[in-house]
Amino acid sequence: MSRLLFRLRHVPDDEAEEVRQLLTAHNIEFYETSAGNWGISMPALWIHEDDRFEEARALLEVYQQERAQRIREEYDERVRQGEAESLLTSFTSNPLRFIFYSGLIVAVLYLSISSFFSF
């Protein structure tokens, strides 16, 4: 019976590809389900063989720890170099979007609390 190994919803393409390569490199048979035409199904990687599931799970945990460490180091390096995305760089790169979202937040807050304070 197949078992769910890894959900692919909101997973970056490079991470999904690395997981596929990891499973293939260790000769673990798997299949992939897509989100479907309307995006309501569950995209995931499934393991065919129950006896290989624990091995695959252990490989995936080690991979995710290594990836998290690598991504964290890359982010820290970008911060040291001054290239990391911040609130100020977000504003300067697209000021109209920033002003629009800020106005939207203020409008929602106003509508949410105006009935309590009767402005």
Backbone as numpy.savetxt, mean C-alpha at the origin, in Angstrom:
# Nx Ny Nz CAx CAy CAz Cx Cy Cz
-6.39 -28.05 -0.95 -7.22 -26.88 -0.95 -6.34 -25.63 -0.95
-6.70 -24.64 -1.70 -5.93 -23.41 -1.80 -6.10 -22.55 -0.56
-5.03 -21.81 -0.24 -5.06 -20.93 0.92 -4.57 -19.55 0.53
-5.20 -18.54 1.09 -4.84 -17.15 0.82 -3.49 -16.85 1.46
-2.57 -16.33 0.65 -1.26 -15.97 1.16 -1.10 -14.47 1.29
-1.51 -13.72 0.27 -1.16 -12.30 0.21 -2.22 -11.53 -0.54
-2.86 -10.58 0.12 -3.84 -9.72 -0.54 -3.11 -8.65 -1.34
-3.57 -8.38 -2.54 -2.88 -7.44 -3.43 -3.54 -6.07 -3.52
-4.65 -5.87 -2.82 -5.31 -4.56 -2.88 -4.42 -3.52 -2.21
-4.20 -2.41 -2.90 -3.37 -1.28 -2.44 -1.90 -1.66 -2.26
-1.45 -2.69 -2.95 -0.05 -3.09 -2.91 0.63 -2.52 -4.15
1.79 -1.86 -3.98 2.50 -1.34 -5.15 2.87 -2.46 -6.12
2.90 -2.14 -7.40 3.20 -3.14 -8.43 4.56 -3.79 -8.22
5.56 -3.00 -7.82 6.89 -3.57 -7.63 6.91 -4.58 -6.48
6.16 -4.32 -5.42 6.11 -5.27 -4.31 5.40 -6.56 -4.73
4.30 -6.43 -5.45 3.58 -7.62 -5.92 4.47 -8.46 -6.83
5.21 -7.80 -7.71 6.10 -8.53 -8.62 7.23 -9.22 -7.85
7.77 -8.56 -6.83 8.83 -9.18 -6.03 8.31 -10.40 -5.28
7.07 -10.35 -4.79 6.49 -11.50 -4.10 6.30 -12.65 -5.08
5.83 -12.34 -6.29 5.68 -13.40 -7.31 7.03 -14.05 -7.61
8.06 -13.22 -7.77 9.40 -13.75 -8.05 9.93 -14.59 -6.89
9.64 -14.17 -5.66 10.07 -14.91 -4.49 9.45 -16.30 -4.47
8.15 -16.37 -4.72 7.47 -17.66 -4.73 7.97 -18.55 -5.87
8.17 -17.96 -7.03 8.67 -18.71 -8.19 10.08 -19.23 -7.93
10.92 -18.40 -7.32 12.30 -18.80 -7.04 12.37 -19.98 -6.07
11.38 -20.11 -5.20 11.36 -21.21 -4.24 10.44 -22.35 -4.69
10.06 -22.33 -5.96 9.23 -23.39 -6.55 7.93 -23.63 -5.79
7.31 -22.55 -5.35 6.03 -22.65 -4.67 4.95 -22.29 -5.68
4.07 -23.24 -5.94 3.01 -23.02 -6.92 1.94 -22.11 -6.32
1.54 -21.12 -7.09 0.53 -20.17 -6.64 -0.30 -19.75 -7.83
-1.41 -19.14 -7.55 -2.19 -18.49 -8.60 -2.68 -17.16 -8.06
-3.08 -16.32 -8.99 -3.45 -14.95 -8.64 -4.89 -14.68 -9.06
-5.62 -14.02 -8.18 -6.97 -13.57 -8.52 -6.92 -12.05 -8.69
-7.70 -11.56 -9.63 -7.71 -10.12 -9.90 -8.88 -9.46 -9.19
-8.92 -8.15 -9.25 -10.01 -7.39 -8.63 -11.26 -7.45 -9.49
-11.15 -7.98 -10.68 -12.31 -8.08 -11.56 -12.54 -6.79 -12.33
-13.54 -6.81 -13.18 -13.83 -5.66 -14.03 -14.26 -4.43 -13.23
-14.98 -4.64 -12.14 -15.49 -3.52 -11.36 -14.67 -3.26 -10.11
-13.65 -4.05 -9.88 -12.78 -3.84 -8.73 -13.38 -4.26 -7.40
-14.38 -5.14 -7.42 -15.02 -5.52 -6.17 -14.56 -6.88 -5.65
-13.87 -7.64 -6.47 -13.35 -8.93 -6.02 -12.04 -8.71 -5.27
-11.52 -9.75 -4.65 -10.30 -9.62 -3.87 -9.09 -10.05 -4.69
-8.24 -9.09 -5.08 -7.00 -9.47 -5.74 -6.06 -10.07 -4.70
-5.51 -11.24 -5.01 -4.67 -11.92 -4.02 -3.81 -12.98 -4.68
-2.82 -13.44 -3.93 -2.02 -14.59 -4.31 -2.43 -15.74 -3.40
-2.67 -16.89 -4.02 -3.14 -18.07 -3.31 -2.13 -19.20 -3.52
-1.93 -20.01 -2.49 -1.03 -21.16 -2.56 -1.85 -22.41 -2.85
-1.40 -23.20 -3.83 -2.11 -24.42 -4.20 -2.02 -25.49 -3.11
-0.83 -25.69 -2.56 -0.58 -26.83 -1.67 -0.57 -26.37 -0.21
-1.39 -27.02 0.61 -1.45 -26.68 2.03 -0.12 -26.92 2.74
0.59 -27.97 2.35 1.83 -28.30 3.04 2.94 -27.28 2.77
2.85 -26.50 1.73 3.85 -25.47 1.43 3.44 -24.09 1.94
2.24 -23.98 2.51 1.73 -22.68 2.94 2.60 -22.07 4.03
2.97 -22.85 5.03 3.77 -22.31 6.14 5.14 -21.84 5.65
5.72 -22.58 4.72 7.00 -22.17 4.13 6.84 -20.84 3.40
5.78 -20.74 2.60 5.53 -19.51 1.85 5.26 -18.35 2.80
4.52 -18.60 3.86 4.21 -17.55 4.84 5.49 -17.05 5.50
6.39 -17.97 5.86 7.66 -17.59 6.48 8.51 -16.77 5.52
8.58 -17.20 4.25 9.32 -16.44 3.25 8.75 -15.04 3.09
7.44 -14.94 3.07 6.78 -13.65 2.90 7.05 -12.73 4.09
7.03 -13.26 5.29 7.31 -12.44 6.47 8.73 -11.89 6.45
9.69 -12.74 6.09 11.08 -12.29 6.00 11.20 -11.22 4.92
10.58 -11.46 3.77 10.62 -10.49 2.67 10.03 -9.15 3.10
8.89 -9.17 3.78 8.24 -7.92 4.17 9.07 -7.15 5.18
9.74 -7.85 6.09 10.62 -7.16 7.03 11.79 -6.51 6.31
12.38 -7.24 5.36 13.50 -6.69 4.60 13.05 -5.50 3.75
11.88 -5.61 3.14 11.37 -4.51 2.32 11.07 -3.28 3.17
10.46 -3.48 4.32 10.15 -2.35 5.20 11.44 -1.64 5.61
12.46 -2.40 5.94 13.74 -1.81 6.31 14.35 -1.05 5.14
14.30 -1.63 3.95 14.86 -0.99 2.76 14.12 0.31 2.43
12.80 0.28 2.48 12.00 1.48 2.17 12.26 2.56 3.21
12.37 2.16 4.48 12.64 3.12 5.55 14.00 3.78 5.34
15.01 2.99 4.96 16.33 3.54 4.70 16.32 4.49 3.51
15.58 4.13 2.45 15.47 5.02 1.29 14.81 6.33 1.67
13.77 6.26 2.49 13.09 7.49 2.93 14.03 8.34 3.78
14.74 7.73 4.72 15.68 8.46 5.55 16.75 9.13 4.71
17.21 8.45 3.66 18.21 9.04 2.77 17.63 10.25 2.03
16.39 10.14 1.56 15.75 11.28 0.89 15.57 12.46 1.85
15.28 12.17 3.11 15.14 13.23 4.11 16.49 13.91 4.31
17.57 13.12 4.42 18.90 13.70 4.59 19.30 14.56 3.40
18.88 14.15 2.21 19.22 14.91 1.01 18.25 16.06 0.76
17.19 16.14 1.55 16.21 17.21 1.39 15.25 16.98 0.24
15.10 15.75 -0.20 14.23 15.43 -1.34 12.90 14.82 -0.93
12.69 14.60 0.36 11.46 13.95 0.83 10.28 14.90 0.68
9.12 14.33 0.38 7.89 15.10 0.24 7.46 15.62 1.61
7.19 16.90 1.69 6.71 17.50 2.94 5.48 18.34 2.62
4.87 18.90 3.65 3.70 19.74 3.45 4.06 20.96 2.61
5.22 21.54 2.87 5.65 22.71 2.11 5.91 22.38 0.65
6.57 21.26 0.37 6.83 20.90 -1.03 5.54 20.53 -1.75
4.59 19.95 -1.01 3.28 19.64 -1.60 2.57 20.93 -2.00
2.65 21.94 -1.14 2.02 23.22 -1.45 2.68 23.90 -2.64
4.00 23.91 -2.66 4.69 24.60 -3.75 4.57 23.87 -5.08
4.41 22.55 -5.05 4.29 21.82 -6.31 2.91 21.98 -6.95
1.88 22.14 -6.14 0.52 22.31 -6.68 -0.31 23.14 -5.70
-0.13 24.47 -5.72 -0.80 25.31 -4.73 -2.33 25.34 -4.87
-2.86 25.25 -6.08 -4.31 25.28 -6.23 -4.97 24.06 -5.60
-4.39 22.90 -5.78 -4.93 21.69 -5.17 -4.87 21.80 -3.65
-3.76 22.31 -3.14 -3.60 22.46 -1.70 -4.65 23.42 -1.13
-4.86 24.54 -1.79 -5.86 25.51 -1.34 -7.26 24.92 -1.43
-7.55 24.19 -2.50 -8.87 23.57 -2.66 -9.16 22.60 -1.52
-8.21 21.70 -1.24 -8.42 20.72 -0.17 -8.50 21.39 1.20
-7.70 22.42 1.41 -7.78 23.14 2.68 -9.15 23.79 2.84
-9.66 24.40 1.77 -11.00 25.00 1.81 -12.07 23.95 2.03
-11.92 22.81 1.41 -12.88 21.72 1.59 -12.90 21.24 3.04
-11.75 21.14 3.65 -11.68 20.74 5.06 -12.36 21.76 5.95
-12.11 23.04 5.70 -12.75 24.10 6.48 -14.26 24.06 6.30
-14.74 23.85 5.08 -16.18 23.80 4.82 -16.83 22.62 5.54
-16.20 21.47 5.51 -16.75 20.30 6.20 -16.77 20.53 7.71
-15.70 21.10 8.24 -15.69 21.40 9.68 -16.78 22.40 10.04
-16.95 23.43 9.22 -17.98 24.44 9.48 -19.36 23.80 9.48
-19.65 22.99 8.46 -20.96 22.34 8.39 -21.17 21.35 9.53
-20.10 20.75 9.99 -20.21 19.76 11.07 -20.50 20.40 12.42
-19.88 21.55 12.70 -20.03 22.13 14.03 -20.96 23.34 14.07
-21.40 23.83 12.94 -22.26 25.03 12.94 -23.60 24.78 13.62
-24.13 23.59 13.53 -25.42 23.32 14.16 -25.30 23.30 15.69
-24.13 23.02 16.22 -23.95 22.99 17.67 -23.79 24.40 18.25
-23.20 25.30 17.48 -22.91 26.63 17.99 -23.81 27.71 17.40
-24.66 27.38 16.47 -25.62 28.30 15.84 -24.97 29.59 15.36
-24.06 29.45 14.44 -23.38 30.62 13.86 -24.33 31.41 13.02
